[in-house]
Amino acid sequence: MCIIFLKFDPRPASKNAYRLILAANRDEVYSRPSKAADFWGSNNEFLSGLDLEEGKEGGSWLGISKRGKLAALTNYLEARQNPDAMGRGFLVSNYLTDNLDSFAYLRKVSSEAHLYNGFNLLTADFRANEDTLCYYGNKGSSEPIHLKAGIYGLSNSLLETPWRKLQQGKRLFTSVLNKTLSPDGLMQELLHILNNEELNTPDLEQESQGVGFSKAILQALSAVCVRSPGYGTRTNTVILIDREGNVSFTERTMLNCDITILGCD
């Protein structure tokens, strides 16, 4: 399970504004092996965490490239999973290394959607003359969509599905964006939101999608920051892309609540 909040503003009016503000959590089994965010590729062109699970090595959940490509993935909450399905993490790493633009890549993915368990995928291109952000979920429309400038939330249902945790986190995210903050102050405030452990129950919409899961699991999953035995929020990531295209990438990695922090500019 994961959650993403973002503001997309491809042509910010203020010189101090951002083309993208993204705050995301990755939730996973604590014992699943993975590599913290770092540069990879032949010319260290890509920056992301990487899955090290056997058979899934090289997949990712969130990454960015020096060419201005960005991708972010969440799984779709469903009790029945196909154990033979393709690894969803490759949807991120393949986009970063592919030459297709964000929309064309999602069109390609949509034609192969049946090969994967449920997922949501955001892809973006940040270029000197045009920024593009697109979305596709294989449990929703058959076609990807272009996203307009705005504030969005995505968890483990389709984009903007009003789960209580998503609505609460989005309210907090929006309130932070209304403050006048330094880049470091903004990053710290967003990390604070990502570590909100308040339970957002009852949530009938989340529970109806989560048929097959226990009440205790659904309750734990109702928080922005998930904490449960053996499973929970493993990483917080904040990405800021300013008007000039400068990128700040901050990752806070937790393994059984031990914390390391990576910052890249």
Secondary structure, 3 states (H helix, E strand, C coil): CEEEEEEECCCCCCCCCEEEEEEEEEEEECCCCEEEEEEECCCCCEEEEEECCCCCCCCCCEEEECCCEEEEEEECCCCCCCCCCCCCCHHHHHHHHCCCCHHHHHHHHHCCHHHCCCEEEEEEEECCCCEEEEEEECCCCCCCEECCCEEEEECCCCCCCCCHHHHHHHHHHHHHHCCCCCHHHHHHHHHHHHCCCCCCCCCHHHHHHCCCCCHHHHHHCCCCCCEECCEEEEEEEEEEEECCCCEEEEEEEEECCEEEEEEEC
